[in-house]
Amino acid sequence: MKPSVEIRKFSEPIEVYILHFIKPLRSFLAAIDSSSFHQECILIKGARKFSFEKIAKRLQERIHQTVMEINLNALIHNYKAYQSLLRKETKVMAMVKAFSYGSGSYEVANKLQFEGVDYLTVAYTDEGILLRKNGITLPIMVMNADENSFDQIIEWKLEPEIYNFRTLDRMLEACVVSDQMAYPIHIKLDTGMHRLGFDHTEMEALGAILVNHKEVRIASIFSHLAGSEQETLDIFTTYQADLFERMTQHIAQQLDYPLVRHLCNSSGIVRHPHLHYDMVRLGLGLYGIDSTGKMIPSLRNVSRLKTSIAQVKKVMANETVGYNRKGVLQRDTLIGTVCIGYADGVPRRLGNGKGFMLLHNTLVPIIGNVCMDMCMRDITDLPETKEGDTVEIFGEQYTVTKVAAAAETIPYEILTGISQRVKRIYFEE
Ligand SMILES: *Cc1c(COP(=O)(O)O)cnc(C)c1O
């Protein structure tokens, strides 16, 4: 194989630079300036004898030391674990909104597409366009499509969620302008979440518009449960489901084609099997996290956030560590400063002993306040620690769920809060 380095930008129309046969390698290594790359996916090709791993290493060393590893096999394992709970004909819509819950978008979507997921869902039009530009051909629902983006929605064959008469009117206009017939849209019903969606009082009028405007066609109709994971809210879930049933029947009576209906998110899939309808919307569970407690044994961990110790230092008792002198030392202490802070997505709330990280299989507390790009650990009990040693913020052992509990939040916020500057590395066996 001819050796080459390709730098592919996934964020823009793909630019490919091919640097043919770098020779000698040493002068190439001296010449590359890795700080000039940002959010690029770099593919390095070449036979073993060219030692191209030196290029990879050289590119990585300049980049931020903090990485999030994403195991795509585990993701697919989780997809199948949920799929096994469904009737054979029930479709799966995979939620890849918010940068696939922080796990990257194109890579995850591509894997899911390969595995035969039926639908993908993003939050914004831009996220959908990015997937299209990277070769995703699956139908993509866009949940919060700005009405000013409807022309782009059509151009990129994305399918908007329509949640009121204003967005429906705008979509109809956009369809007329670009001469579309039966363009797929998704109707969102409000059954009690009270976020977005048509009210039950609007079904007659909605049906009438849809009957008279063949420019659009309902690809699916859905609602969202406010507390599907919570037993104490099961009565409310039943109320939502009953209302959903009535509202969708009202619409169905007026149309001359069958409706595809969906109601369940991840925890709904597990806890309310009688509400699977024609499709389910699988989000958090894909990423290996289960808020019901019932799926835990059958899910695999997907993401691992890790960084390294930048400096080890001994600090005497009664000294303080970090901003505002909050970390008061009770004993002579070995401090390990790690390269991750709140700008990377480690909640500042985890400071001053509330949060932990895993070092040599031991949980070590955060001492003092979390800084923007760093935080300090008490590693006194691990005196063998060396600079450069790996520290895990979350992963298989110390899970996102535990980090979220320590930060008094939910795993969704931790995962989606991991900053874009943290490099994502994808694993596939
Ligand atoms: C995010 C989202 C989901 C997925 O929820 P999970 O709890 O992550 O499975 C499903 N439906 C809607 C409307 C959503 O916004």
The ligand as a Tripos MOL2 file, in Angstrom:
@<TRIPOS>MOLECULE
LIG
   15    15     1     0     0
SMALL
NO_CHARGES

@<TRIPOS>ATOM
      1 C1        -34.2740   12.2940   24.2840 C.3       1 LIG1
      2 C2        -35.6010   11.7430   23.9740 C.ar      1 LIG1
      3 C3        -35.8410   10.3580   24.0230 C.ar      1 LIG1
      4 C4        -34.8240    9.3650   24.5290 C.3       1 LIG1
      5 O1        -34.9350    9.2800   25.9180 O.3       1 LIG1
      6 P1        -33.9940    8.2820   26.7490 P.3       1 LIG1
      7 O2        -34.4970    8.4130   28.1370 O.co2     1 LIG1
      8 O3        -32.6100    8.8000   26.5970 O.co2     1 LIG1
      9 O4        -34.1750    6.9510   26.1670 O.co2     1 LIG1
     10 C5        -37.0670    9.8910   23.5720 C.ar      1 LIG1
     11 N1        -38.0070   10.7530   23.1310 N.ar      1 LIG1
     12 C6        -37.8360   12.0810   23.1080 C.ar      1 LIG1
     13 C7        -38.9290   12.9590   22.5940 C.3       1 LIG1
     14 C8        -36.6330   12.6250   23.5390 C.ar      1 LIG1
     15 O5        -36.4620   13.9480   23.5170 O.3       1 LIG1
@<TRIPOS>BOND
     1     1     2 1
     2     2     3 ar
     3     2    14 ar
     4     3     4 1
     5     3    10 ar
     6     4     5 1
     7     5     6 1
     8     6     7 2
     9     6     8 1
    10     6     9 1
    11    10    11 ar
    12    11    12 ar
    13    12    13 1
    14    12    14 ar
    15    14    15 1
@<TRIPOS>SUBSTRUCTURE
     1 LIG1         1 GROUP 0 **** ****
